[in-house]
Amino acid sequence: MPLYLLLPAAAAAIYALGSIAVKRSLKEGVRMGQSFHLANLVLGALFLPLALIGWREARWDELWRPATMGTVFFVGHLLTFVAIRRGDVSLVTPLMGTKVVFVAVGTVFLAGRMPSGPLWVAACLTAVGIFTMGLGDLRGGANLAFTVLATLASALFFGLCDVIVSAWAGDFGAMPFLAVGSVTVSLWTMATWLVQGRPRFFPRGPGTRWSWAGALCIVAQAMVLGIALALFRDDATGINIVYASRGLWVLVLVAGLGGFLGNSEHRESGRAFLWRVAGTLLLTAAIVIAVLDRARA
C-alpha cells in the first residue's frame, strides 16, 4: 500500500472524533454559529504558517485560485455544521463519503485526468454503501430529507474543493495555496459574524471544551488531508475513497465509546444503526479496491 494513503486514513479517524465532539457541544448548549466560527478561525490560524514554505516560489499573481478554494470550502463547511445540528453524526458522516463520487467526476471535467476502472468501481460501491447506511432512516420525514440534502450539498462542495486543490495547488505552490485558502475561510467567517450582528463569538458553558476539541480535530484532519491532496494530486480519487472510511470510524466510536463521548445514537437509532453498520461493509470493500489499485500503480 502506498504510504501516502495513511494520511487520509488518519484524517478520517480524526474527523470522526471531531464530528462527535461538535455534536456533543451542540447538545450542551453551544450555538452552531459559535462552533462553526471557532473552527474556521482555528483553521486560518494553524494553516497560516504554511505560507512560509515556498513563499518566494508561489505565484501570487494568481491569488484568486486559493481564494476560490477557500470560498468553496467555507460553503461546504457551513452545510456540514447545519447537517450535524439536525441529524445524527452516524448518518451524516457516512453520507459525506459521497464526496468521492463528486471528486471522481470533477477530476475528469476540471483536471482532465481519468480515474482508473477499479477506482470508478470503488467510487460507485462507496455510493451504494452510503445509500445502504441510510435505509433505516427513510421514515425520518422532512427532518431526514433536510439532513440528507444538506449533507449531499456539503459533499458536493467539498468534492469540488478537493479537485481544485489537486488541480491548482501544485502550480501555485502547495503550502501557500493551502494557507491562503484557509485564511480566506477565516475572513468569510468574520464577514458572516459581522452580518449576523456580532453575536457572542466564543462559546461558554459546559459545551465549551467539546467545541474546542471538535474545532481542533476538524482543523487537524483538514491539514492532513489538504497536504495529501496537494502533494499527491494525481490521486485525488484514491485519497478520498480512503478518507471515506470516516463513516466507518464514526460508527466504531459511537458504538464503542459512545458512553464516554456522550453519544447514544447506537441505542436511540435502533435498527437504523444496523443498516449503517451494513453499509460500512460495502464502504470497506471500496477502500480495499482503492488501496489495491494504488498499490499496483
Backbone torsions as a table, in degrees:
resi	resn	phi	psi	omega
1	MET	NA	131.0	175.9
2	PRO	-57.7	132.5	-175.5
3	LEU	-63.0	-27.4	-177.1
4	TYR	-66.5	-18.7	178.0
5	LEU	-72.3	-12.2	173.3
6	LEU	-67.8	-25.1	179.1
7	LEU	-64.7	-53.6	177.6
8	PRO	-66.0	-28.8	177.2
9	ALA	-64.7	-43.5	177.9
10	ALA	-66.2	-41.5	179.3
11	ALA	-60.7	-37.9	-179.9
12	ALA	-62.3	-45.0	-179.8
13	ALA	-65.2	-41.7	-179.9
14	ILE	-66.1	-40.2	179.4
15	TYR	-62.6	-42.8	-179.3
16	ALA	-58.9	-44.5	179.2
17	LEU	-64.6	-41.0	179.9
18	GLY	-64.9	-40.1	-179.0
19	SER	-66.2	-36.5	177.5
20	ILE	-67.4	-39.7	178.5
21	ALA	-64.1	-41.1	178.1
22	VAL	-62.5	-45.4	179.2
23	LYS	-59.9	-41.0	178.7
24	ARG	-62.7	-42.2	-179.8
25	SER	-63.7	-37.9	179.2
26	LEU	-67.3	-37.1	178.3
27	LYS	-67.2	-27.3	-176.8
28	GLU	-95.7	17.0	170.2
29	GLY	104.5	-6.3	177.2
30	VAL	-71.4	131.3	178.5
31	ARG	-73.0	149.5	-178.1
32	MET	-58.1	-41.2	-178.9
33	GLY	-61.3	-39.4	179.5
34	GLN	-64.9	-47.2	-180.0
35	SER	-64.3	-40.0	-179.8
36	PHE	-65.4	-49.8	-178.9
37	HIS	-64.9	-38.1	178.9
38	LEU	-61.0	-46.8	179.5
39	ALA	-60.5	-39.8	-178.5
40	ASN	-69.4	-38.0	177.8
41	LEU	-67.4	-42.7	177.7
42	VAL	-62.8	-37.4	178.4
43	LEU	-58.0	-51.4	-179.3
44	GLY	-63.7	-40.7	-177.2
45	ALA	-65.8	-41.8	-176.8
46	LEU	-79.4	-28.4	179.5
47	PHE	-81.3	-25.6	-173.5
48	LEU	-53.9	-42.6	-180.0
49	PRO	-60.4	-20.4	179.4
50	LEU	-63.9	-21.1	-179.8
51	ALA	-63.2	-23.3	-179.3
52	LEU	-73.2	-19.7	179.7
53	ILE	-85.1	105.7	-178.1
54	GLY	82.6	24.8	-177.3
55	TRP	-57.2	-46.9	-174.5
56	ARG	-69.7	-30.1	-177.0
57	GLU	-86.5	-10.9	-176.6
58	ALA	-66.3	147.9	-179.3
59	ARG	-92.7	81.2	-174.3
60	TRP	-68.8	-14.0	176.8
61	ASP	-72.7	-12.0	178.6
62	GLU	-113.5	42.2	-177.8
63	LEU	-60.7	-23.3	-178.2
64	TRP	-64.3	-23.3	-177.9
65	ARG	-67.6	-56.7	177.0
66	PRO	-65.3	-29.6	177.5
67	ALA	-65.1	-37.4	176.0
68	THR	-64.1	-43.9	178.2
69	MET	-59.7	-44.3	-179.7
70	GLY	-62.5	-38.1	179.2
71	THR	-66.1	-44.6	178.6
72	VAL	-63.3	-41.6	178.6
73	PHE	-61.8	-42.2	-179.2
74	PHE	-58.5	-45.7	-179.5
75	VAL	-64.6	-44.9	178.8
76	GLY	-62.2	-39.5	-179.9
77	HIS	-65.5	-41.8	179.0
78	LEU	-61.4	-44.5	-179.8
79	LEU	-64.3	-34.2	177.4
80	THR	-63.8	-45.1	-179.9
81	PHE	-65.3	-37.5	177.3
82	VAL	-62.8	-42.9	-179.5
83	ALA	-65.9	-42.3	-179.8
84	ILE	-64.6	-35.9	179.2
85	ARG	-65.4	-36.6	-175.4
86	ARG	-89.8	-26.7	-173.1
87	GLY	-127.3	176.3	177.9
88	ASP	-75.2	141.3	177.3
89	VAL	-67.0	-25.6	178.5
90	SER	-73.9	-8.2	171.5
91	LEU	-104.7	-46.6	-175.8
92	VAL	-63.3	-48.4	-175.9
93	THR	-62.8	-46.7	174.9
94	PRO	-60.3	-39.1	178.6
95	LEU	-61.9	-29.5	177.9
96	MET	-61.1	-19.5	179.5
97	GLY	-64.3	-15.5	175.9
98	THR	-62.5	-11.8	177.5
99	LYS	-55.7	-31.8	-176.8
100	VAL	-63.2	-33.1	177.1
101	VAL	-68.2	-43.6	178.6
102	PHE	-63.2	-36.9	178.3
103	VAL	-66.2	-43.4	-179.6
104	ALA	-60.8	-44.0	179.1
105	VAL	-71.0	-43.7	-179.6
106	GLY	-63.9	-32.9	178.6
107	THR	-62.2	-37.1	179.8
108	VAL	-67.4	-47.7	-172.8
109	PHE	-81.1	-36.2	-175.6
110	LEU	-96.3	-42.4	-175.6
111	ALA	-95.5	-14.7	177.9
112	GLY	72.4	21.9	179.3
113	ARG	-116.3	128.1	-178.3
114	MET	-91.1	117.7	175.4
115	PRO	-61.2	154.1	-179.0
116	SER	-69.2	164.5	178.4
117	GLY	-56.3	-49.6	178.5
118	PRO	-58.8	-33.9	179.2
119	LEU	-69.4	-35.3	175.2
120	TRP	-64.9	-41.3	177.3
121	VAL	-61.2	-44.8	-179.9
122	ALA	-62.9	-40.2	179.8
123	ALA	-63.5	-44.4	179.4
124	CYS	-67.5	-39.3	178.5
125	LEU	-63.7	-35.3	176.0
126	THR	-62.0	-43.5	-180.0
127	ALA	-63.6	-41.8	179.0
128	VAL	-64.3	-42.3	179.1
129	GLY	-61.6	-40.2	-179.3
130	ILE	-69.7	-36.5	175.2
131	PHE	-62.6	-41.4	177.6
132	THR	-59.8	-38.5	179.3
133	MET	-60.1	-28.6	-176.6
134	GLY	-94.3	-1.3	-176.0
135	LEU	-60.5	-37.3	-178.0
136	GLY	-73.7	-6.9	-177.3
137	ASP	-109.4	12.0	-172.7
138	LEU	-65.1	-17.3	179.6
139	ARG	-95.5	17.7	-176.8
140	GLY	-75.7	-6.2	175.7
141	GLY	69.2	-150.3	-174.4
142	ALA	-62.7	-37.1	-179.1
143	ASN	-63.7	-41.9	177.8
144	LEU	-64.1	-45.2	-178.8
145	ALA	-60.0	-43.2	179.3
146	PHE	-63.4	-44.4	-179.4
147	THR	-61.6	-45.4	-178.9
148	VAL	-64.7	-45.0	-179.1
149	LEU	-64.8	-41.6	178.6
150	ALA	-64.0	-39.9	-179.7
151	THR	-67.4	-44.4	179.3
152	LEU	-64.4	-39.3	177.2
153	ALA	-63.8	-40.3	176.8
154	SER	-61.7	-44.6	179.0
155	ALA	-61.1	-37.5	178.5
156	LEU	-62.9	-47.0	-179.2
157	PHE	-67.0	-41.1	178.5
158	PHE	-67.4	-35.3	176.0
159	GLY	-62.4	-44.2	177.1
160	LEU	-62.7	-39.8	178.8
161	CYS	-60.0	-44.2	-179.3
162	ASP	-66.2	-37.7	177.7
163	VAL	-65.3	-40.2	177.9
164	ILE	-61.4	-44.3	179.6
165	VAL	-61.4	-47.9	-177.4
166	SER	-67.7	-28.4	-177.6
167	ALA	-87.2	-33.0	-171.0
168	TRP	-112.5	-25.4	-171.4
169	ALA	-61.4	-42.2	-177.2
170	GLY	-61.8	-42.0	-178.6
171	ASP	-71.5	-36.2	-179.1
172	PHE	-75.1	-37.3	-170.5
173	GLY	124.6	107.5	-166.6
174	ALA	-54.7	-53.7	-174.4
175	MET	-70.5	-45.3	174.7
176	PRO	-59.6	-34.2	178.7
177	PHE	-60.5	-48.3	179.5
178	LEU	-64.5	-38.6	-179.1
179	ALA	-64.7	-48.2	-178.4
180	VAL	-65.6	-40.8	178.4
181	GLY	-60.5	-41.5	-178.7
182	SER	-71.0	-38.0	176.0
183	VAL	-64.7	-35.0	176.0
184	THR	-60.0	-40.7	177.2
185	VAL	-60.2	-44.1	179.0
186	SER	-63.7	-39.8	178.6
187	LEU	-64.2	-40.7	177.4
188	TRP	-63.4	-39.1	-178.9
189	THR	-68.7	-34.9	175.9
190	MET	-67.0	-40.2	178.4
191	ALA	-64.2	-41.6	178.2
192	THR	-63.1	-41.2	179.4
193	TRP	-61.5	-40.7	178.3
194	LEU	-65.6	-42.1	179.1
195	VAL	-64.1	-32.7	179.7
196	GLN	-74.7	-2.6	179.2
197	GLY	91.5	21.4	178.1
198	ARG	53.2	59.1	176.1
199	PRO	-69.9	171.2	178.6
200	ARG	-53.2	123.2	-170.4
201	PHE	-81.0	-56.8	-174.2
202	PHE	-87.5	138.0	-178.8
203	PRO	-68.3	151.3	175.6
204	ARG	-133.5	162.7	178.2
205	GLY	98.6	-170.4	-174.1
206	PRO	-63.7	-24.6	-178.3
207	GLY	-86.2	0.0	-174.7
208	THR	-60.9	-47.8	-177.3
209	ARG	-63.7	-34.6	178.4
210	TRP	-71.1	-34.4	177.5
211	SER	-65.0	-43.7	177.3
212	TRP	-65.7	-41.5	178.8
213	ALA	-61.6	-43.5	178.4
214	GLY	-63.3	-43.3	-179.8
215	ALA	-61.7	-45.8	-178.5
216	LEU	-65.3	-39.5	178.8
217	CYS	-66.4	-44.1	-179.1
218	ILE	-63.4	-40.7	178.9
219	VAL	-68.8	-41.5	-179.8
220	ALA	-60.9	-44.8	-179.6
221	GLN	-69.7	-32.1	177.0
222	ALA	-64.9	-38.3	178.2
223	MET	-65.5	-45.7	-178.9
224	VAL	-63.3	-46.5	-178.9
225	LEU	-68.0	-41.9	179.8
226	GLY	-61.4	-41.9	178.6
227	ILE	-65.0	-40.6	178.6
228	ALA	-61.7	-43.8	-178.7
229	LEU	-68.9	-37.3	-177.4
230	ALA	-72.2	-38.6	-176.0
231	LEU	-87.5	-27.0	-179.1
232	PHE	-123.0	57.0	-169.7
233	ARG	-70.0	-15.0	179.2
234	ASP	-76.9	-4.5	-177.0
235	ASP	-130.8	45.3	-179.9
236	ALA	-61.2	-38.1	-179.1
237	THR	-68.0	-46.7	179.1
238	GLY	-61.3	-41.5	178.3
239	ILE	-61.1	-42.0	-177.7
240	ASN	-73.4	-28.7	176.2
241	ILE	-67.3	-42.9	176.3
242	VAL	-65.1	-39.2	179.2
243	TYR	-63.5	-25.2	179.3
244	ALA	-65.7	-10.5	177.2
245	SER	-66.6	-5.8	176.8
246	ARG	-61.2	-28.1	175.0
247	GLY	-64.2	-40.0	176.3
248	LEU	-66.6	-43.2	-179.1
249	TRP	-61.7	-42.3	-176.3
250	VAL	-67.5	-34.7	177.3
251	LEU	-67.4	-40.9	178.1
252	VAL	-62.9	-44.2	-179.0
253	LEU	-66.8	-41.5	-180.0
254	VAL	-64.9	-43.1	-178.2
255	ALA	-73.5	-39.4	-174.5
256	GLY	-89.0	-36.7	-175.6
257	LEU	-122.8	18.0	-177.0
258	GLY	-57.2	-40.7	-179.7
259	GLY	-63.3	-44.3	-179.9
260	PHE	-67.5	-35.3	-177.2
261	LEU	-89.5	1.3	178.6
262	GLY	71.9	33.1	-178.8
263	ASN	-126.4	122.6	-177.4
264	SER	-117.5	26.1	-176.7
265	GLU	-60.5	-34.0	-177.4
266	HIS	-65.9	-24.7	176.1
267	ARG	-90.3	-40.5	-176.3
268	GLU	-72.2	-30.9	-175.8
269	SER	-81.5	-19.7	177.4
270	GLY	60.8	-127.9	-175.9
271	ARG	-64.1	-27.9	179.3
272	ALA	-59.4	-35.2	179.7
273	PHE	-65.8	-34.7	178.7
274	LEU	-66.1	-37.0	175.9
275	TRP	-63.7	-37.4	178.6
276	ARG	-65.1	-38.6	177.6
277	VAL	-66.1	-41.8	179.1
278	ALA	-59.6	-39.9	179.7
279	GLY	-64.1	-29.2	179.6
280	THR	-66.0	-26.1	177.6
281	LEU	-64.5	-43.3	177.0
282	LEU	-66.6	-39.6	179.3
283	LEU	-63.3	-42.3	178.9
284	THR	-63.3	-39.2	177.5
285	ALA	-61.0	-40.1	178.9
286	ALA	-63.4	-40.4	-179.9
287	ILE	-64.9	-41.7	178.9
288	VAL	-61.7	-43.1	178.3
289	ILE	-60.4	-43.4	-179.1
290	ALA	-64.1	-43.3	-178.3
291	VAL	-65.9	-43.1	179.9
292	LEU	-65.6	-37.3	178.5
293	ASP	-65.0	-41.2	179.2
294	ARG	-68.6	-32.4	-179.5
295	ALA	-67.4	-29.7	179.4
296	ARG	-84.1	-14.3	-174.5
297	ALA	-71.1	NA	NA
